[in-house]
Structures are given as C-alpha cells and as structure tokens.
Amino acid sequence: MDEPRHYVAEQYLPRGSSDASPARCGDPGRTNGAVESLYVLHMPEDEVCLYIFEAESRDAVIEAGRRAGTPFDRVSAARLVRGNSITQRRTS
C-alpha cells in the first residue's frame, strides 16, 4: 500500500495587518475528500501559518485553499522522517 502524501502549505500573515491573528489560520481542507487538514500551526514571530495536509496532490491542496478563500503562498510535498505516521497517530 502506498504511503499517504503529505503537504505543508504556508500562508504569510504580515504583522500589523488585520489578517495577522491566529483566527485567520483557517481550516480549508476539512470539507473535501481529496484533501484532509491534519494540523494548523500559527507562528506569530515568523508571521506565518503552516498547514499540514494529507492529499492526493499538491494541486488538490492549492485548490482547497482557493475554494476556502485561504490562498497559500507556498505548498510543498513533505515526508515524515522520524516518529509515527500522522495517520497512524490519528487512528490509534
């Protein structure tokens, strides 16, 4: 069985803008079967939200963000290098 694909999406939230609050970090992947949002991290000192997704493709993540009105500045494929699979932790 193929290992699920994981992606990290970045959204820049400039300090001082009305969009800089943690509430601006949305949850764009919950409603689409092709994309599941696993974690959302707000890093205020770095002015960024990081989204961790399990998805069929990078394009599916980009599309989920677009539909939710949460445009991502960057989406990268990610691979777990140490520890348990995110999926295994959720289901155990």
Phi and psi restraints in degrees (value plus and minus 20) as a CYANA .aco file:
   2 ASP   PHI     -91.7   -51.7
   2 ASP   PSI     122.6   162.6
   3 GLU   PHI     -92.2   -52.2
   3 GLU   PSI     119.8   159.8
   4 PRO   PHI     -79.6   -39.6
   4 PRO   PSI     129.3   169.3
   5 ARG   PHI    -106.8   -66.8
   5 ARG   PSI     115.5   155.5
   6 HIS   PHI    -137.1   -97.1
   6 HIS   PSI     127.2   167.2
   7 TYR   PHI    -156.5  -116.5
   7 TYR   PSI     128.4   168.4
   8 VAL   PHI    -134.0   -94.0
   8 VAL   PSI     103.5   143.5
   9 ALA   PHI    -129.6   -89.6
   9 ALA   PSI     118.1   158.1
  10 GLU   PHI    -132.0   -92.0
  10 GLU   PSI     119.0   159.0
  11 GLN   PHI    -150.5  -110.5
  11 GLN   PSI      98.3   138.3
  12 TYR   PHI     -98.9   -58.9
  12 TYR   PSI     109.0   149.0
  13 LEU   PHI    -144.5  -104.5
  13 LEU   PSI      70.7   110.7
  14 PRO   PHI     -78.9   -38.9
  14 PRO   PSI     115.1   155.1
  15 ARG   PHI     -77.6   -37.6
  15 ARG   PSI     117.3   157.3
  16 GLY   PHI      70.4   110.4
  16 GLY   PSI     -32.6     7.4
  17 SER   PHI    -105.0   -65.0
  17 SER   PSI     140.2   180.2
  18 SER   PHI     -87.5   -47.5
  18 SER   PSI     -36.1     3.9
  19 ASP   PHI    -110.4   -70.4
  19 ASP   PSI     -14.7    25.3
  20 ALA   PHI    -104.3   -64.3
  20 ALA   PSI     -18.9    21.1
  21 SER   PHI    -101.6   -61.6
  21 SER   PSI     136.8   176.8
  22 PRO   PHI     -79.5   -39.5
  22 PRO   PSI     -47.9    -7.9
  23 ALA   PHI     -83.6   -43.6
  23 ALA   PSI     -43.6    -3.6
  24 ARG   PHI     -89.8   -49.8
  24 ARG   PSI     -42.7    -2.7
  25 CYS   PHI     -91.9   -51.9
  25 CYS   PSI      82.1   122.1
  26 GLY   PHI    -102.5   -62.5
  26 GLY   PSI    -185.6  -145.6
  27 ASP   PHI    -156.2  -116.2
  27 ASP   PSI      47.5    87.5
  28 PRO   PHI     -91.9   -51.9
  28 PRO   PSI     -32.8     7.2
  29 GLY   PHI    -119.0   -79.0
  29 GLY   PSI     -23.9    16.1
  30 ARG   PHI     -89.7   -49.7
  30 ARG   PSI     -44.4    -4.4
  31 THR   PHI    -119.7   -79.7
  31 THR   PSI     -17.8    22.2
  32 ASN   PHI    -138.2   -98.2
  32 ASN   PSI     104.3   144.3
  33 GLY   PHI     -82.8   -42.8
  33 GLY   PSI     -44.0    -4.0
  34 ALA   PHI    -101.2   -61.2
  34 ALA   PSI     -35.2     4.8
  35 VAL   PHI    -157.1  -117.1
  35 VAL   PSI     109.3   149.3
  36 GLU   PHI    -144.1  -104.1
  36 GLU   PSI     105.6   145.6
  37 SER   PHI    -100.2   -60.2
  37 SER   PSI     100.9   140.9
  38 LEU   PHI    -115.2   -75.2
  38 LEU   PSI     -65.1   -25.1
  39 TYR   PHI    -165.9  -125.9
  39 TYR   PSI     130.9   170.9
  40 VAL   PHI    -150.0  -110.0
  40 VAL   PSI     105.1   145.1
  41 LEU   PHI    -136.8   -96.8
  41 LEU   PSI     106.7   146.7
  42 HIS   PHI    -121.2   -81.2
  42 HIS   PSI     105.6   145.6
  43 MET   PHI    -139.7   -99.7
  43 MET   PSI      64.0   104.0
  44 PRO   PHI     -80.6   -40.6
  44 PRO   PSI     -56.1   -16.1
  45 GLU   PHI     -86.7   -46.7
  45 GLU   PSI     -46.8    -6.8
  46 ASP   PHI    -118.6   -78.6
  46 ASP   PSI     -20.7    19.3
  47 GLU   PHI      36.8    76.8
  47 GLU   PSI      26.2    66.2
  48 VAL   PHI    -167.6  -127.6
  48 VAL   PSI     130.3   170.3
  49 CYS   PHI    -130.9   -90.9
  49 CYS   PSI     115.3   155.3
  50 LEU   PHI    -132.6   -92.6
  50 LEU   PSI     112.1   152.1
  51 TYR   PHI    -134.4   -94.4
  51 TYR   PSI     112.8   152.8
  52 ILE   PHI    -128.2   -88.2
  52 ILE   PSI     102.9   142.9
  53 PHE   PHI    -141.8  -101.8
  53 PHE   PSI     132.7   172.7
  54 GLU   PHI    -129.1   -89.1
  54 GLU   PSI     105.3   145.3
  55 ALA   PHI    -174.4  -134.4
  55 ALA   PSI     143.7   183.7
  56 GLU   PHI     -91.7   -51.7
  56 GLU   PSI     -51.2   -11.2
  57 SER   PHI    -182.7  -142.7
  57 SER   PSI     144.4   184.4
  58 ARG   PHI     -81.3   -41.3
  58 ARG   PSI     -62.0   -22.0
  59 ASP   PHI     -81.8   -41.8
  59 ASP   PSI     -55.2   -15.2
  60 ALA   PHI     -84.4   -44.4
  60 ALA   PSI     -58.2   -18.2
  61 VAL   PHI     -86.3   -46.3
  61 VAL   PSI     -65.9   -25.9
  62 ILE   PHI     -79.2   -39.2
  62 ILE   PSI     -64.0   -24.0
  63 GLU   PHI     -85.3   -45.3
  63 GLU   PSI     -61.1   -21.1
  64 ALA   PHI     -80.9   -40.9
  64 ALA   PSI     -62.5   -22.5
  65 GLY   PHI     -84.3   -44.3
  65 GLY   PSI     -61.5   -21.5
  66 ARG   PHI     -82.4   -42.4
  66 ARG   PSI     -67.0   -27.0
  67 ARG   PHI     -82.2   -42.2
  67 ARG   PSI     -54.8   -14.8
  68 ALA   PHI    -104.2   -64.2
  68 ALA   PSI     -23.1    16.9
  69 GLY   PHI      54.9    94.9
  69 GLY   PSI       3.5    43.5
  70 THR   PHI    -138.4   -98.4
  70 THR   PSI      58.8    98.8
  71 PRO   PHI     -88.4   -48.4
  71 PRO   PSI     114.7   154.7
  72 PHE   PHI    -114.3   -74.3
  72 PHE   PSI     122.9   162.9
  73 ASP   PHI    -102.5   -62.5
  73 ASP   PSI     -43.9    -3.9
  74 ARG   PHI    -180.2  -140.2
  74 ARG   PSI     120.6   160.6
  75 VAL   PHI    -151.6  -111.6
  75 VAL   PSI     106.0   146.0
  76 SER   PHI    -149.1  -109.1
  76 SER   PSI     122.9   162.9
  77 ALA   PHI     -86.8   -46.8
  77 ALA   PSI     124.5   164.5
  78 ALA   PHI    -152.3  -112.3
  78 ALA   PSI     135.3   175.3
  79 ARG   PHI    -157.2  -117.2
  79 ARG   PSI     112.4   152.4
  80 LEU   PHI     -91.1   -51.1
  80 LEU   PSI     104.8   144.8
  81 VAL   PHI    -127.8   -87.8
  81 VAL   PSI     -36.5     3.5
  82 ARG   PHI    -172.7  -132.7
  82 ARG   PSI     125.0   165.0
  83 GLY   PHI      75.3   115.3
  83 GLY   PSI    -193.6  -153.6
  84 ASN   PHI    -100.7   -60.7
  84 ASN   PSI     133.2   173.2
  85 SER   PHI     -80.8   -40.8
  85 SER   PSI     122.0   162.0
  86 ILE   PHI     -78.2   -38.2
  86 ILE   PSI     -62.1   -22.1
  87 THR   PHI     -83.7   -43.7
  87 THR   PSI     -61.7   -21.7
  88 GLN   PHI     -83.5   -43.5
  88 GLN   PSI     -59.2   -19.2
  89 ARG   PHI     -85.5   -45.5
  89 ARG   PSI     -58.3   -18.3
  90 ARG   PHI     -87.9   -47.9
  90 ARG   PSI     -54.7   -14.7
  91 THR   PHI    -116.3   -76.3
  91 THR   PSI     -29.2    10.8
